[in-house]
Amino acid sequence: MKARGALLGCACALFAGCVSPAVARHPDLASRLPASARIAILPAASSALEVGYTGLVATLDSEADAAGKAAVEAVQSQLAARGHSVVALPLEGVRRFEITEVQLAAQRALSRLLRSESKQARDEYYGARSVLEPLVSLARPVNADALLFVGVSQEARRNGLGLVDYQEEVGVVLLDAWTGEVLYAAAAGRTSHSRDLTALATAALGEL
């Protein structure tokens, strides 16, 4: 599922080699996310663009899909390595608009929280309460305690010599499946001549 350009630049200034994440943690994260918590991962919201040296922009749907899948796999691996129970989110029979609503709410919460000056205020973490019904609907079949949103933005910029700079960003938002509160939000970005979504996913989850 695409969310074109929704993440790029929302959380950190992208510059060469930067993978340091911008992070917002719920004040009660430690008690709200015990080691036994079951986490279900939403389908990734991803976008991929190529900007030619003349400024012509092309949308790369297949690359966006591949990037989204790669980021989700990296996140799953990181969560499992930390001892979290990751459960599959069954999509058969799920209404697509429910997933889209949750994705959009998570993206808005990510952007707002990472720009907030008061990350310790609990009311800053109420961002997904407006989509509580679809959250519960998605979580109930797998008895998930939390749902994890993964967003990926990639942009390839070509210069007149044919060299490419890749701007990439991975954002994650962990939502309490039963209250709609944001438990954790982070994004990591980089600009480089190569791609490395695994490093960005690892960085984004670094303080979870």
N, C-alpha and C positions, 0 to 999 in steps of 0.2 A: 504494500500500500504506500502510496507516495504522499509526501507533504513537502512539496518543492520549495527549497530554499528556506524552510522554516527555522532551521537551526543555525545555519552558517553565520557566525559573528554574533550570535545572541549572548554568548557567555564569556568569551575571552578573546582578546585581540590575537589574531593568528599571525605568527611570525615564525621564521625558520627554527625548527627544532623544539618548538613549544609544545609540551604535553602536560604541563602543570594544570590540574583541573580547577575550575571554579566550583565550589561546593556549598550546599546548604543542607544541614542536618536538623531534623526535628529535635527539640530539646530533650525529648524522652525516647530517642531512638533506641537506646540500649535496652530499655524495658519493653518497648513496643515490638522489637524484632528479636525475639530469643533465637538461640541456635536451632531450635526445633521448628522454626517457622517454615511453612510451605510457600514457595514463591512460584508463581506462574508468569511466564514471559509473553507479553503481547507481540503480535506481528510487528516487525520494524516499520517505522515511517521513514522513508528514505528518498533522497533526491540525488541526482548526478547530472552535472552540466559540463559542457566543454565550451570554452571561450577561445575562439580563434584570434590570431594576431590582428585581424581586421575588426575585431569586436563582435563578430557574428556568434550568437549563442545557440548551442544545440542541446536538446534534452536527450539524455541517454537512459532510457527506461531499463534496458537489460542490465546495464552496469549498476543502476540504482537497486534493482532487485538483488543482484549478486552482493552488493555492499551491505544491504540490509541483512541478508542471510549470514554473511560472514561476521557481522557485528553481533548478531544474536548468538551465534556459535561461540564467539569469544566470551561473551557475557556469561553464557551457560557454563563454560569451562571455569571461568573465574569464580562464579558462585559455588560451584561444586568443590573447587579447591579450598574454599573457605568453610566448607562443611555445611552449607545451606542445602536444604532439600528443594530441588527444582522439579516442578511437575509440568507435564505437557498440558497446554491449553487446547482442548478439543475445539476445532473450528467448524466441524460438521454440524449443521443446524443452527449455528450462531448467526444472528442477524448482523449483517455487515455494518449497519449504521451504529450499532452499539460499540463496536470496536473503534469506529471513526470518532464517535463522541468522546470516548475515553482518551484516544490519542491526542485529539485537539485540546482537551482539558489539561492533559499532562504537559503538552508543549507550552501552553499559556502559563502554567504553574512554573515550569522550568525557567522561562524567560523572566517572569516576575520575581521569583525567589532569588535568582542569581544577581539581580540588580538591586535587591532590597537592602536597605541600610539597617534593618531590624530583624536579622535572621533568628534571634532568640525569642521573638514574639510568637506565641503559639498560633494566634489568628492568621499569621502569614502562611500557615501550612494547611489552610482549609480549602485550597484551590480546586480540589476535585469533588467536593461535596455536591456540586450541581449535577454530577453524573453518577451519583451513588447507585441508582437503580441498575444501570447497565454494568457497573462494577460488580455488584453482587450477583447479577445474572451470569457474568463470565466466571466468577470465582467459585460459585456454589457447586457446579458439577465436579470439580476437582478438589473441593474443600481447601482452597488456597487462602492463606492468611493475607497475602499481599500480591499485587500485580506489578510487574516491572515493565515500564515503557522504555523502548530503545529507539532513538532517533539518529539518523546518519545523514550527513550532508557532505557531498564531494564536488569539487570544482576543479577542472583541469584547465589551465591557462597556457596557451601556446604562443611563443614569440615568433618573430620572423625567421629565426634560425632553426625552428622546429623543436626547440627545447620546451619542456613541459614542467610547470610548477603545479603541484597538487595541493589544494587547500582542503583539509578534511576536518570534520568535527563529529564527535560521538557524544550524545547526551543521554542520560538515564534519569528516570523518575520512578521511585518506588512508592506505590500507593497502598495505603491500608484498604483492603478489599471490603471492609465492613463499616468503615466510617468515612471513607473518601479523603482522609487526610494524607498529605504528602509526608512521607517519612524521610525521604532522602532525594536530593536532586543534585546532579553534577554534570558538567560538560568539559571535555578536553579537546583541544584543537591544535593543529600544526600545519605548517606549510613546508613542503619538502619536494625533492625531485623523485621521491618514491612514495608508495602507499604503505600504511601500517595501521590498519584498523584494530589489530589486536593490542598494540601498545596504547592506543587511545581508549579502548574499552577497559583495559587494565587500569589506566590512570583515572578514568571516570569513576571506577568502583573503589578506588584506593582508600577512601575514608568511610566506606560502608561498614 
